[in-house]
Amino acid sequence: MVSVSQSDTGADVAPPRCPRCGHPVAWAANPARPFCSIGCQLIDLGDWLDERYRLPGPPVGASPPAELEALEPTRGGDSDPKSPRGA
C-alpha cells in the first residue's frame, strides 16, 4: 500500500491515483506510471486504439475551414524542390 508522503513544504500530500482504476500509484521506479500497473496501462491503450476516446473537432473528411485553406501553399508550376531543373 502506498502511504501519504510529505512535500517540500511539510504538508501531507496524497499519492497520485491511477487514471484507469483509481488505486494509489507508487511513482518512483514504476515503469507503468501514471498507471498503477502494466495491466491498467494496456487497457487504456486498447481504449485509445479502439477509438473509445475522442477529441472534439470537425468530422473526418470534412473540408478544412477557410482560414486553413488560405494558409496552404498553392500547388502548381515548378514549386517542387525535388524536381530537376530544366527537365
BALUMZA-802245 format. One record per residue (C-alpha): residue number from 0; residue in one letter; x, y, z. Coordinates in steps of 0.001 Angstrom, whole numbers, always signed. Each point is the difference from the previous one (the first is absolute). Layout:
<rs>
     k   r        px        py        pz
   NUM   a         X         Y         Z
...
</rs>
This chain:
<rs>
     k   r        px        py        pz
     0   m        +0        +0        +0
     1   v     +1232     +3481      -821
     2   s      +145     +2343     +2962
     3   v      -512     +3738      +180
     4   s     +3277     +1867      -448
     5   q     +1136     +3477      +941
     6   s      +818     +2649     -2572
     7   d     +2841     +2536      +239
     8   t     -2310     +2317     +1947
     9   g      -690     -2659     +2630
    10   a     -3663      -378      -930
    11   d     -1456     -3481      -401
    12   v      -487      -889     -3662
    13   a     -2168     -2875     -1168
    14   p     +1668     -2304     -2524
    15   p     -1136      +303     -3612
    16   r     -2804     -2288     -1114
    17   c      -154     -2294     -3017
    18   p     -2122     +1683     -2703
    19   r     -1474     -3390      -934
    20   c      -972     -1642     +3304
    21   g      +623     +2681     +2648
    22   h     +2479     -1977     +2140
    23   p     +2890     +1919     +1560
    24   v     +3104       -52     -2199
    25   a     +3569      -508     +1219
    26   w     +1727     +2607     -2170
    27   a     +3693      -826      +500
    28   a     +1317     -2892     -2123
    29   n     -3437      -680     -1501
    30   p      +372      -707     -3746
    31   a     -3794      +205      -481
    32   r      -505     +3444     +1505
    33   p     -2354     +1839       +71
    34   f     -1805     -3344      +166
    35   c      +240     -2396     +2944
    36   s      +923     -2986     -2170
    37   i      +808     -1112     -3525
    38   g     -3518     -1496      -131
    39   c     -1680     +3383      +524
    40   q     +2421     +1546     -2495
    41   l      -895     -2582     -2675
    42   i     -3742      +330      +615
    43   d      +289     +3765      -488
    44   l     +2073      -483     -3169
    45   g     -2653     -2384     -1324
    46   d     -2689     +2624      +607
    47   w     +1999     +2521     -2049
    48   l      +598     -2511     -2801
    49   d     -3700      -945       -64
    50   e      -759     +3740      -293
    51   r     -2040       +77     +3209
    52   y     +1660     +3297      +884
    53   r      -723     +2770     -2461
    54   l     +1196     +3542      -236
    55   p     -2544     +2615     -1091
    56   g      +371     +1309     -3510
    57   p     -1526        +1     -3456
    58   p     -1003     -3346     -1470
    59   v     +2740     -1862     -1844
    60   g      -181      +696     -3702
    61   a     -1586     +3412      +443
    62   s     +1533     +2830     -1979
    63   p     +2452     +2140     +1992
    64   p     -1136     +3397     +1288
    65   a      +559     +2945     -2340
    66   e     +2788     +1445     +2162
    67   l     +2000     -3233      -380
    68   e      -536      -103     -3756
    69   a     +1496     +3491      -235
    70   l     +3170     -1211     +1763
    71   e      +641     -2935     -2357
    72   p     +2637      +626     -2666
    73   t     -1257      +144     -3550
    74   r      +690     -3081     -2054
    75   g     +1209      +233     -3534
    76   g     +2937     +1163     -2039
    77   d     +3540     -1041      +885
    78   s      -368      +455     +3763
    79   d     +1120     -3572      +725
    80   p     +3547      +224     +1433
    81   k      +663     -3652      -930
    82   s      -651      +434     -3724
    83   p     +3085      +402     -2194
    84   r      +479     +3454     -1444
    85   g      -308      +432     -3722
    86   a     -1542     -3423      -479
</rs>
